[in-house]
């Protein structure tokens, strides 16, 4: 009799264990393994998707900077004469504003070249340096342009080579293309070199969106206000405006 009762108890225990195991299996199947003791999510409520990365894609900016820059052919087309690239010319520093003031640019790509009249050879005047750069976003480009414009406040300064420089802001009437969304700056810097030479450099900058194109036109100060020189400045302005507009509207 005792043996029969013991057997019965064992059978009941086995049945209970099997039932508990079955419940666990069913919970896993229907809940995907979630803990049934945790509160269930409210119906209709979904988890928010992860925010997209705010880092801009700048992988192609170096190529774009080259497109923003005016070419030697563009310069030649303005003057209807042959120009060449001077590979040994000193590069322009976009991180240095007027009055020797440093400008924040970040790690932006820069494409530039200096051009001289083919008949005169390298190192002669007139010369034109063209430059293109691309900022990571429009706000950064706007901040750069504002800082650059404000850096002319000293009016006159002496650079590291003891050359006295004087900056002025001539009147400017560039032809804006399409929308009035281009920003243009024009300055003239007169450099009083050792001896009696004075060079005048017109610095022209155009921006649309995050794209900035520049031209530095250097001539002898004695012809800086001649009709030909002023026409060259006006043509460079318009070409820069056209170029940034073309790039900004297609990229």
PyMOL commands that set and color helices and strands:
alter all, ss='L'
color gray80, all
select helices_A, chain A and resi 2-31+61-68+72-79+98-100+138-154+221-223+227-248
alter helices_A, ss='H'
color red, helices_A
select strands_A, chain A and resi 83-85+109-117+127-134+156-158+164-168+183-192+198-208+211-220
alter strands_A, ss='S'
color yellow, strands_A
deselect
rebuild
show_as cartoon
